[in-house]
Amino acid sequence: MTDIEDMIRIAIRSEVDAAENYGKATEQTKIFLLKDKFKFLQNEEVGHKNLLEKLFRAKFPDRDMVLPEDSEMPFLSFEVTDDMQLSEILKNAMEAEKIASDFYKEMEQAAEEENEKAMARYLSSMEESHYYLLKSELEIAYNFELYDEVHDMMHAGP
């Protein structure tokens, strides 16, 4: 694919985008417990970004950390818009987490040092766990959306 420096830059950009979109998803959902999960995922992605930035600074101390623009990204991150159904947000986020997990597996192969390989394995595993968290929420969301459609007075209150 590309060298490890570019892969780290791409990964950082991807984590920044994911954190931003989980923040949007947090604001958009009305489901209290799902808000907590989106906030958790947002914080996880910020943590991944911080870890990758630390790796970049250690490996390339004399280089600027210039992140790629959207058009330079080899894959699309998921994007949350105001008109999206909850199930669509979850499906897109699941796909992004799968792509990220696969990307970190590629990064592990490209890495030369064992600590870099271990970090890539860790990040791949974390993204995969995010995928499964979102998958379980998708099942709940389908039921919630259906319930919401069938029972239009659901949010009317007492």
Buried (B, 14 or more C-beta within 10 A) or exposed (E): EEEBBBBBBBBBBBBBBBBBBBBBBBEBBEBEEBBEBBBBBBEBBBEBBEBBBEBBEEBBEEEEEEBBEEEEBBEEBBBBEEEBEBBBBBBBBBBBBBBBBBBBBBBBEBBEEEEBBEBBBBBBEBBBEBBEBBBEBBEBBEEBEEEEEEEEEEEEEE
